[in-house]
Amino acid sequence: MPRERALNVAVMYSVFGVAWIAFSDGVLAWLGLSAEMITRYSFVKGLAFVFVTGVSLYVLVSRYAMQYAAHERMYRELFDANPNPMWFYDLETLAFLKVNDAAVHKYGYTRKAFLRMTIADIRPTEDRDRLMANIEATRSAGHGAIDQAGLWRHRTKDGAELWVDVTSHLTTVDGRPAEVVLVRDVTEAHEAREELLRYQADLERLVSERTAQLERVNAELRAATKAKSAFLATLSHELRTPLNSILGFSRLLADGVAGPLSDEQARQIGFVCTSAEHLHALVDDVLDLSRIESGKMEVHLADVTLLEIMSSLDGTVGSLASAKGLAWRPGPTPDAAMWTDARKVLQILLNLLGNAVKYTEAGTVSLTVTAGPDVVTFDVSDTGPGIAEEQRERVFEDFVRAESEMSGAEGSGLGLAIAARLARLLGGSLELVSTSSEGSTFRLTLPKRSADPGGPDAQA
């Protein structure tokens, strides 16, 4: 029985005894008994006192015993039957005072072996300084304090290392300061967390290495692109001078400036002019591509109506289509204007319409213009052989030609690549809508007001 409860019983017994001695004679005298009779009844009084106090003590002790038994049962359920290891240890000597079955099972020691050990014996040597510091803090915390000791390493009898989460509570055992300790094995969770941290560190290292590698590759690609653009620009300029001479003298010869030509000579000079013009167009394409890639392509923005754009296209495309026996069908022109670079819009559309005429053997070439609140859409369609599905993703790449294999039309493979880049330069896009054997449709979408690529509204 706890000391406090025993003291309560003693105090109650003393109070009742004093009250009996002090008041029992007075009560008998009040009832009219003489002193002789009071003396004669003293033995009966004593027996009555013993009986009453005995019954009272029995009731009190029984009550406390029942409470004590209930606490004992609760203790056994919480301590002995707890699935987690628990123990009591002396806060001064650190010796184990009592351990539960879960501790015996988890750590591998017998109960007797445990009671010959201290809590330092199940710790790694390198953790003992931390243990002593924690115990000193616990001693100063005061009775009843709960210590969330946190994560610790424990060793079992066979040397295995456990990671455990420890919670303890200050108490007393046989009048000595002690702690009751609850241990939860978190080894698997800790190892999983450590593995996750290692994986995260490795992943960060790999990402860092890969990022550095990509940055090096990007730098090399930028340098290579710059070198390629510079080379192409230089080469194109170097080719232009002799080409202009060849083209100029060929035209002079074809015009008969140097004298009349025979039919064979005129035919051969025609071949020279055609080849020179084709090579000149290729050089111009290469120069445009190098300017765009190097960021030196200038954009001159101005107001232009859709009617002006269509008027500039109509005669040129109509002549090309008529020469091949194709029908040229421009759609209605919306009454709208754009703030854009008209020359580059015409360059894109002439490229698309020129390709449509070039690769269409029979049928029609059409241009449909739609003006919305913010954008203008140009749809260039033809009735040519179309573009195979496997070729569609590559039609805007440099030096790629996606025409039908049966077509003998010449081309550099740069026209669509340049057109797509110019569309992006003007803040728009160029996309392909095509079904093989049913013709092709290229859609150019441009904003009504293009942002200056070099200005504050330029898009990255």
Secondary structure, 3 states (H helix, E strand, C coil): CCHHHHHHHHHHHHHHHHHHHHHHHHHHHHCCCCHHHHHHCHHHHHHHHHHHHHHHHHHHHHHHHHHHHHHHHHHHHHHHCCCCCEEEEECCCCEEEEECHHHHHHHCCCHHHHHCCEHHHHCCHHHHHHHHHHHHHHHCCCCCCEEEEEEEEEECCCCCEEEEEEEEEEEEECCEEEEEEEEEECHHHHHHHHHHHHHHHHHHHHHHHHHHHHHHHHHHHHHHHHHHHHHHHHHHHHHHHHHHHHHHHHHHHHCCCCCCCCHHHHHHHHHHHHHHHHHHHHHHHHHHHHHHHHCCCCCCCEEEEHHHHHHHHHHHHHHHHHHCCCEEEECCCCCCEEEECHHHHHHHHHHHHHHHHHCCCCCEEEEEEEECCCEEEEEEEECCCCCCHHHHCCCCCCCCCCCCCCCCCCCCCCHHHHHHHHHHHCCCEEEEEECCCCCEEEEEEEECECCCCCCCCCCC
